[in-house]
Amino acid sequence: MYDLPAGHLAEVTALARSVPVEDIISAYRIGSDIVWRRFSEEMAARQGTAEDLLPIAETLRAWTAATTLRIVRSCGTDLQRRTMTDRRRAALVRALLLGEARWADTGADGRPQHGQLYGELDGELDGAFDRNALHLAFRARLPAPSGPDGPACAPTPGPAPSGPGHPDSADGTLARTVDLLRPWLARDDSGRPLVTTMDGEVAGLLVARPEGLCRTLVVGLGAPAPASRLAPEFVRATQALRAAVGSGLVGAFTHEELGLRATVVALPDVGEQLVRLRLAPLAERGEDGAQLEEAVAAYLRQGMRLEAAARALYVHPNTLRNRLRRFEEITGTSLRDPADLAEVWWALTHRRIHGPTS
């Protein structure tokens, strides 16, 4: 009964994809109020009666109600469709990274070059995924607010690729990370990035190593690999991220680039043994033992430069010498023995990355 002009609803629905539907509805209400006031002024100028004005008012209100209802229904359907597509894409990316993906090959010869990728949800990615194409598995997180200061890179200009309807974007972490990594993200045939979230961190596929992140993001990277090798590379990317975060680093790192730090993450049992061997005797001394452990950690962080470590701890160098000596006596460690020193470093790094040993 109250039809809209041709193409009008499609235009409004397209607008609602980038503007919250509540704002669209509010705009329609404001617009109807403006039109209503204009009609009132016109009728008053023509000395129209209330009986003349009433049908116009009823028609205007009914038209506004019908328009609003159609917008809500259209936007609701579109939002539901996009949300389900995003959920399916997120589930399938997880399946790829965790080695749980299933494939349905295409082509009469059965050659596994392209295929539809399936995961834990019914459905598939929008288009074929090249199984042999090389991608970099990654896992990323935003730096802690208390991290080291430094220059921040501005995000790449352009619209955010995931909106409020994305199932993983409630806290803004996904949208911010995708914005920073946009030039390097792998995408499906519809142009949407192949990303998801895991335990509050962002994970997915890249087509190249990201550069210029400065101090805006911490990223663990796997080596370039086809779909069948993404899962083990994602494990290495996760270990690289844990090592970088635990070491207070920012930027993008591979497992190899982090050396022993990544090995500490990969071998927690070794770290627990070294904590018991080199640090456990300090636990019996409470706050005094914690102070001695802090002294050794600062000493190693400052490259075994006594005066620099003393300044970092705000103590006199002689005070630090005394604490290091007591640490050696209590733990049976020689800080001049390279093997002992390596074990102490490993134990301290393990504790910093993995937390206290139970």
N, C-alpha and C positions, 0 to 999 in steps of 0.2 A: 504493500500500500504506500509505504514511504520509501520509494526507491532512491538510491543515490545516483548522482551523475556518472556517466560511463567512465570507468578507470579511476574513479575517486577512491573507492575502497581499497583497490590495489596499491594506490599511492600512499594512503594512510597506513596500510599494513606494512609496506616496505619501510616507512618511517619508523614504525613501532619496533622494528628489529634493532634499531640503534638508540631509540628513546624509550624509557620505561613506559609501559602501557598506562600507568597511573597518570603520567604527565599528559598523554594523549587525551585521556578521558577528561582531565581537568581543563585542557585547552578547549575541548568541545563544549564543556559547560560554560566556560567564560565566553566563548564565541556565541553561544545561544543567548546568554544574558545581554551581550552587546546588541545582537540583532533584535532582541525583545525591546530593549530601550529605544532603539532607532524606530521600530514600528510604533511604539508609544508616542514618541515625539511627532512622527508623521501623522498619526491619527489625531493627536491633539491639535496640530496645525490645521488639519482639515475639519476640525470640530466633529470628529467621529464619536459615536456613542459607545458605551460599554458593550452594548449588544453587538456592535460592529467589530469591536476589538476581541471579544471572547473567542470566536472561532479561529482567529489568527493565532491567538495565544495557545489554544489547545493543539492546533496543528504543529506549531513550532515545538512545543514540549514533546509531543508524540514523535516527531521527526528526530529530535535529539535523543530520546530514549531508544528508538529503533537503531539509530546510527551507533550509539554507544554499545548496545548489545551485540551488534554485528562485529564491531571492532574487538570487543572482548573475546567473542567466540573465535574469530579468525586468529587473533594474536595468541590465544590460549592453545589452539591446535598447532600453530607454527612453533610455539615454545615447547610444547610437549614433543613434537617430532624432533626438534633440534636437541632437546635434552636426551632423548633416547638414542639418537645418533652419537652424541658425545659420550654417553655411557658405554655404548657398544665399542666405539673407537678406543676409549680408555681401557676397557677390558681386553681388547685385542692387543694393544701395546704391551700391557702387563704379560699377556700370554707369550708374546715374542721374547720379552726380556727374561722371563722365568723359564723359558724352554717348554712351555705348555701349549704352543700353537698347533693347530691342526690345519691341514691343507687339502684343498680339492683342486687337483690339477686340471688345466684346460688343454685342449688340443687333442687331436686323434692319436698322435704318436706317443702321448703320455710323458713327453719330456718335461722335467721339473724346472722349467725356466720361469714361468709365470703361473700364478694360481690365486684362487680366492682364499683368504686367510680367515680362519674361524678361531674363536676363543671360548671363554666360559659362558658367554651369552649367545643366544641364537642370533644369527646375522653375520654380516661380513663387512669388511671395509668397503668404502665407496670406490670400487674399481679394483683392478688387479694389482697385486704387490709383487714386485720383481724379487724372487727368492735369491737370485745371484748378485743383486746389487749390493755394494759395500756400504755399510752404515756404521757410525760410531755410537755404541750404546753410551748413555750418560746418566749420571745422577747428580742433582744440584740442590743447593740450598742457599738462602740469603745469608750473608755474614751476620754474626751476632752483633747487636748494637755496641757492645763493649770492645769490639775488635779494634785493631790498629787503625789510626787515622790515615787518610790518604786521599788522593784525587778520585772523584767518582765520575764514571762515564755516564753521559746522558743517554736515556733509552732511545732506541731507533724510532724515528718519527713514523707515524702511521696508526691506524686503528688497532685497538687491542684485539687479538685473535680469539679470545674467549670472553664471553660476557657473563652476567650474573646467573644465566641459566645453566652454565657448565657445572656438572656434578662435583668437580674437584676445586672450584674456584671460590669457595665461601670465604676464605680468609685473605684472598687477594694474592697469595703466594704464587699460585700457578700463573695468573695473568701477568704479574711482575716478572717472573722468570722467563716466560715465553716472550715477553716484550724485549728482554735483554738478549735472548738467544735467537730472535726471529730470523736474522740473515742466514743462519746455519742449520735451522731445523728441517728435518725431513718432513714431507707432507704427503697426504693421500691424494687421489685424483681430484678430489673436490677442493683441494687447496688448504685443508685444515691440518694443523701441525700434529705429528705423531708423538704426543706426550700424554702423561698421566701423572698421578701422585701416588707415592708410597710412604706411609708413615710421616706425612707432613712434608716430604721432600718431592721434588719434581724429577721425573725420569722419562726417558724416551730415546729418540733416534736423531742423530745429526748427520748431515751430509759432508761436513768438514769441521776441522777444529776451530772453535771460536777464538777470536783474537780481540784485544782491546777492552776486556772486561774490567780492567783496573781493580778497584776494590768493591765492585758492586755485586759479585757473585762468587761462590765456591763451587767448582765443577769437577767431578771425577769422570775420567774418560776411559773407555775401552779402546782397543785397537780396531781399525776398520775390519769388518767381518760381514759375511753373508748371513742370511736369516738363521741358518742352522748353527752358526757359531756365536750368535748374539748373547745367549744366556751365560756362557763362561766369561765373556768379555764384560757383561753387566756386573758379574760378581767382582771382577777386578776394578771396574769403575766405582762400585760401592766402597771397596777397600781404599781406593785412592781418595774418595771424598772423606771417609772417616779419618784417614791419616792427615789430610790437609786441615780439616776442621780442628782435630786434636792438636795440631801443631800451630794453630793460629794463622794459617796461610790463606790467601785469597787469590782467585784466578782459576785457571783450568790446568789440571794435572793428570798425567797418566800414572799407572801403578809403578812403572819403571822410573819415572822422574822423581818419585818420592822415596825411592831406595828403601833403606831400612825402616823408615816410618811406615810404609805400606806393609812391610814384612811383619812388623809388630802387630798390625791389624789382622793379618792373615794367620798368625800363629799365636793365638791368645793363651794356649796351654803353656808355651814356653815363657811367656810373660808372667803368668801366675807363679811358675816355679821360681823365676828370678825375683819376684816381689817377696816371696816367702824367704828366699835366701838372703837378699840384700837389704830389704826394708822392714820385714816383719819384726826384727828385734827392737825397732824404734817404737812400735805400737804400744809396747808395754810401758813406755815412759810418758804416755799422754801428750800434753802440750809441749813438753820439752823435746820429745821425739819428733813431733811435727815441725818444730823450729829447726832441728838439725836437718831434717829432710828438705825443708825449704832452702836452707843454706847451700846444700849440695846442688839442688836444682838450679839455683841462681848462679852458682859457680860454673856449672856446665853451660847454661844459657849464655853466659858472657865469655865463652871460649876459654875457660879456666884462667881468666884474668882476675886476680884477687881483688885489686882495687876497684875495678869496674863492678864486680859482683857486690862488694861492700857498699858502693854508692847505690846500687839498685835496691839493696836491703836497708839502706839508711843506718848502717852500723859502721864502727871503726874497723879497719882492716885487721887489727889484732883480734877483735871480737870474732870476726869471720874465721880467722886462722884457728882459734880455739874451738869453734863449732865444727869445723872440718876435722880437726884432730879427734874430737869426741865421737864424731860419726864413724871414723875409722876404727876406733877402739870398740865401740858398741857392736858394730856390724861385722868386725873382722875383715874389713875391706881396706885395700891400699889404693888410694886415689892416684898413686904414681905407677901402678901396674896397669898396662893397657887392657888386659883381659878383665880385671876387676872393674875398671872404669867403663868398659863397654857394657858389662852386665848391669851396673848401676844405671847407666843411661837407658838401657832397654827397660828395666823395671820402672823407672820414673815415667818413661814415655807410655808404657802399657797402662799405668795407673791414670795418666792424664787422658788417654783415649778411651779406655774401657771402664774407668771408674774404679772405686775401691774393690779389692778382691775379697770375696766373702770367705 
